[in-house]
């Protein structure tokens, strides 16, 4: 997040508010699986030191799944009034990802700034080094006008730049349209983002819902019924309905790929509605989930099960 002198105090206040709003659109857990972790670096505090180096940016929040803490730290950030030390910010983000990132997750850096920069060569070299490490770079400059400096930013982001760059046309427009731009950045920079409303519409239309990723129902629910390899989630749902069970587990990958297990989950309308309201970490009605990275567990909408 850019706190440089060129942002201005009012501009920084708007950018800080927007950064906080953006974090609220993320979730760190989805269907019981770890999803998003976020860290924050504040730059724009640059001062040229006696040895010719530029002061380091501020590590506001190391990478964490505690998004409430991230929002609190963002809200406490102060306007720095310094030079735009973006190269040092990229280096700090790189170190933060190294210390707190996950090997199985895509590492990414989103830069929110006014589009201005100093030390072009150093910043370009650092951006290239990050891309060479497969760290994704997104930029969302806030600028009323398109200029040559913004063209340079497009060269620094991951390519194609059209998918990784979004100009916000001015601080005033951002100030009164934070929600719209937060959604725009989320859908553009996070193409796998899931809408709760879309998920729930899918669940109601198809009469089944994912309730836990990477595991099956607790043995305390009762024995699962092996329905064999059926080939798709839809077919597993149909076979489970026909068996009279209220849930099922399906293997999307691995050696068990395509396998279907009808689970003894006594789904009720109350449970269905509760699961729709909370996709973060749904409770197993019988006890702890049984970890299994090959299987995901689904609930069936109760009234479509024979006998209901």
VOGU-3710 file (C-alpha; in Angstrom, 3 decimals, decimal comma):
1> xxxxxxxxxx> 0,000/0,000/0,000  1,402/3,376/-1,097  1,817/5,955/1,661  4,149/8,271/-0,251  4,044/12,061/-0,224  2,519/12,154/-3,716  -0,584/10,352/-2,430  -1,537/13,280/-0,200  -3,098/12,745/3,212  -6,690/12,589/1,960
11> xxxxxxxxxx> -5,657/10,275/-0,864  -3,896/7,968/1,561  -6,932/7,897/3,848  -9,065/6,770/0,900  -6,523/4,157/-0,191  -6,222/2,801/3,358  -10,010/2,514/3,619  -10,156/0,760/0,249  -7,437/-1,730/1,227  -9,439/-2,625/4,328
21> xxxxxxxxxx> -12,631/-3,051/2,297  -10,803/-5,311/-0,145  -9,631/-7,616/2,647  -13,243/-8,043/3,821  -14,001/-9,728/0,486  -11,550/-12,532/1,234  -12,060/-15,598/3,405  -9,291/-17,659/4,992  -11,344/-20,879/5,225  -13,826/-22,296/2,714
31> xxxxxxxxxx> -15,660/-25,573/3,279  -13,143/-26,455/5,966  -10,113/-25,958/3,709  -7,476/-23,230/4,105  -7,811/-20,674/1,311  -6,518/-17,104/1,609  -3,644/-15,724/3,666  -2,758/-12,062/3,541  0,150/-9,875/4,584  0,559/-6,096/4,285
41> xxxxxxxxxx> 3,551/-3,897/3,425  3,343/-0,099/3,634  5,764/1,791/1,377  6,166/5,439/0,495  8,283/6,062/3,599  11,469/6,245/1,532  14,420/8,324/2,708  17,862/8,296/1,087  20,349/7,160/3,736  23,909/8,446/4,143
51> xxxxxxxxxx> 25,274/5,358/2,398  23,060/6,000/-0,626  20,561/3,262/0,128  16,826/3,858/0,501  15,043/3,115/3,765  13,064/-0,098/4,005  9,248/-0,137/3,910  7,098/-1,055/6,911  5,956/-4,625/7,465  2,480/-3,844/8,742
61> xxxxxxxxxx> 1,281/-7,442/9,049  3,107/-10,707/8,330  1,178/-13,244/6,262  -1,677/-14,662/8,291  -5,061/-16,366/7,990  -6,424/-13,985/10,644  -8,062/-11,500/8,299  -9,600/-9,556/11,173  -6,088/-8,802/12,403  -5,122/-7,735/8,869
71> xxxxxxxxxx> -8,017/-5,263/8,746  -7,083/-3,856/12,151  -3,459/-3,368/11,142  -4,496/-1,668/7,899  -6,772/0,730/9,769  -3,831/1,748/11,996  -1,525/2,694/9,087  -0,293/6,289/8,926  0,535/8,458/5,932  4,334/8,329/5,504
81> xxxxxxxxxx> 4,969/11,370/3,245  8,196/9,863/1,893  9,647/8,722/-1,401  7,954/5,959/-3,396  10,280/3,079/-2,518  8,388/0,486/-4,560  11,476/-1,631/-5,285  12,060/-2,055/-1,556  8,361/-2,863/-1,086  8,602/-5,664/-3,643
91> xxxxxxxxxx> 11,677/-7,011/-1,841  9,848/-6,897/1,499  6,839/-8,691/0,033  9,159/-11,322/-1,434  10,703/-11,937/1,997  7,271/-12,059/3,621  6,099/-14,697/1,138  9,267/-16,711/1,734  8,713/-16,689/5,496  4,938/-17,134/5,621
101> xxxxxxxxxx> 3,770/-18,420/2,249  2,542/-21,921/1,483  4,285/-24,122/-1,053  1,014/-25,402/-2,519  -0,523/-21,932/-2,907  0,043/-19,358/-5,645  2,096/-16,481/-4,239  0,915/-13,061/-5,404  1,561/-9,381/-4,749  -1,038/-6,654/-5,290
111> xxxxxxxxxx> 0,294/-3,087/-5,376  -2,150/-0,274/-4,578  -0,524/3,055/-5,466  -0,957/6,353/-7,265  1,047/4,956/-10,186  4,142/7,055/-9,531  7,547/5,514/-8,869  11,240/6,263/-8,405  14,314/4,129/-9,113  12,904/2,659/-12,319
121> xxxxxxxxxx> 15,820/0,291/-12,994  15,866/-1,208/-9,485  12,087/-1,656/-9,460  12,099/-3,245/-12,912  14,863/-5,667/-11,900  13,035/-6,691/-8,733  9,726/-7,173/-10,556  11,457/-9,404/-13,104  13,105/-11,433/-10,325  9,710/-12,002/-8,686
131> xxxxxxxxxx> 8,106/-13,093/-11,952  11,036/-15,468/-12,529  10,158/-17,068/-9,163  6,538/-17,519/-10,343  5,271/-14,853/-7,940  2,271/-13,198/-9,536  2,321/-9,383/-9,650  -0,902/-7,363/-9,875  -1,117/-3,569/-9,923  -4,053/-1,234/-9,381
141> xxxxxxxxxx> -2,787/2,343/-9,864  -5,132/5,178/-8,913  -4,704/7,864/-11,545  -7,088/10,229/-13,294  -5,038/10,164/-16,471  -3,211/7,551/-18,518  0,448/8,500/-18,842  3,827/6,990/-19,712  4,544/5,996/-16,104  1,480/3,754/-16,161
151> xxxxxxxxxx> 2,802/2,115/-19,340  5,896/1,135/-17,360  3,758/-0,407/-14,605  2,073/-2,597/-17,201  5,504/-3,968/-18,098  6,174/-4,850/-14,448  3,027/-6,880/-13,798  2,636/-10,530/-14,736  1,685/-11,061/-18,344  -0,636/-10,683/-20,093
161> xxxxxxxxxx> -0,892/-7,275/-18,456  -4,581/-6,954/-19,391  -5,412/-9,636/-16,804  -3,136/-8,277/-14,076  -3,506/-4,507/-14,252  -6,485/-2,283/-13,469  -6,374/1,507/-13,443  -8,735/3,159/-10,972  -9,571/6,579/-12,480  -8,855/8,829/-9,526
171> xxxxxxxxxx> -9,036/9,083/-5,751  -12,388/10,886/-5,732  -14,022/8,188/-7,842  -12,528/5,498/-5,611  -13,688/7,293/-2,450  -17,345/7,029/-3,433  -17,178/3,641/-5,162  -15,036/1,465/-2,882  -17,402/-1,499/-2,969  -17,599/-1,515/-6,767
181> xxxxxxxxxx> -13,821/-1,352/-7,246  -13,208/-3,972/-4,540  -15,478/-6,357/-6,422  -13,835/-5,452/-9,733  -10,334/-6,149/-8,430  -11,430/-9,345/-6,723  -13,022/-10,839/-9,826  -10,162/-9,751/-12,093  -7,199/-10,669/-9,922  -8,809/-13,710/-8,248
191> xxxxxxxxxx> -10,582/-15,576/-11,086  -11,254/-18,550/-8,778  -13,111/-16,354/-6,290  -16,418/-17,889/-5,261  -19,607/-15,902/-4,719  -21,708/-17,082/-1,764  -24,903/-16,189/-3,636  -23,751/-18,148/-6,709  -22,835/-21,160/-4,578  -26,193/-21,161/-2,850
201> xxxxxxxxxx> -28,086/-20,778/-6,126  -26,164/-23,769/-7,490  -26,931/-25,794/-4,349  -30,662/-25,096/-4,537  -30,799/-25,796/-8,275  -28,855/-29,065/-8,069  -30,123/-30,125/-4,642  -26,668/-30,841/-3,248  -24,000/-28,716/-1,567  -20,309/-29,073/-0,782
211> xxxxxxxxxx> -19,958/-28,966/3,008  -16,377/-30,147/3,573  -13,286/-30,323/1,353  -10,589/-32,920/1,964  -12,487/-35,347/4,165  -15,466/-37,628/4,745  -18,169/-37,805/7,390  -17,333/-39,028/10,879  -17,688/-42,797/11,382  -20,069/-41,868/14,211
221> xxxxxxxxxx> -22,640/-40,921/11,555  -22,844/-44,589/10,524  -21,278/-46,737/7,824  -20,832/-45,261/4,357  -22,245/-47,131/1,361  -19,749/-47,721/-1,459  -21,508/-46,900/-4,731  -18,425/-47,557/-6,880  -16,946/-45,346/-9,567  -19,705/-43,198/-11,015
231> xxxxxxxxxx> -17,642/-40,636/-12,915  -19,032/-37,296/-11,750  -20,371/-35,404/-8,734  -23,820/-35,171/-10,370  -24,008/-38,933/-10,854  -22,826/-39,526/-7,295  -25,584/-37,209/-6,056  -28,193/-39,120/-8,086  -26,968/-42,509/-6,858  -26,945/-41,324/-3,260
241> xxxxxxxxxx> -30,492/-39,977/-3,551  -31,606/-43,326/-4,911  -29,973/-45,088/-1,961  -31,962/-42,987/0,499  -28,869/-41,376/2,045  -28,735/-37,659/2,867  -25,122/-37,028/1,941  -22,227/-38,367/-0,077  -18,471/-38,181/-0,531  -16,877/-38,023/-3,952
251> xxxxxxxxxx> -13,244/-38,355/-5,063  -12,327/-35,682/-7,622  -8,708/-36,801/-7,961  -6,115/-39,370/-6,951  -6,260/-43,142/-7,232  -9,899/-43,092/-6,060  -10,961/-40,592/-8,721  -14,621/-41,002/-9,652  -15,481/-43,053/-6,567  -18,729/-42,338/-4,722
261> xxxxxxxxxx> -19,668/-43,075/-1,107  -23,210/-42,500/0,172  -22,837/-41,074/3,683  -25,136/-41,567/6,684  -25,678/-37,843/7,218  -29,147/-37,018/8,526  -29,480/-33,650/6,824  -32,397/-31,544/7,987  -33,746/-28,300/6,559  -32,253/-26,473/9,546
271> xxxxxxxxxx> -28,828/-27,957/8,834  -29,143/-27,202/5,107  -29,968/-23,553/5,798  -27,133/-23,269/8,325  -24,619/-24,714/5,853  -25,809/-22,280/3,171  -25,272/-19,374/5,559  -21,710/-20,404/6,437  -19,389/-21,857/3,827  -16,265/-21,340/5,926
281> xxxxxxxxxx> -16,212/-24,353/8,226  -19,384/-26,401/8,426  -19,813/-28,642/11,440  -20,096/-32,398/11,024  -23,387/-33,364/12,710  -21,896/-36,570/14,132  -18,398/-35,607/15,181  -15,021/-34,566/13,698  -14,534/-34,866/9,956  -12,378/-37,790/8,853
291> xxxxxxxxxx> -9,450/-36,330/6,907  -9,000/-37,694/3,392  -7,427/-35,438/0,740  -9,030/-37,415/-2,104  -12,645/-36,992/-1,003  -14,995/-34,029/-0,568  -18,277/-34,371/1,301  -21,657/-33,051/0,146  -25,124/-32,756/1,684  -28,336/-33,517/-0,194
301> xxxxxxxx> -31,339/-31,258/0,112  -33,604/-33,341/2,410  -36,960/-33,225/0,647  -35,620/-34,841/-2,531  -34,470/-37,971/-0,727  -36,952/-40,892/-1,150  -39,263/-41,164/1,834  -38,807/-37,552/2,961
//
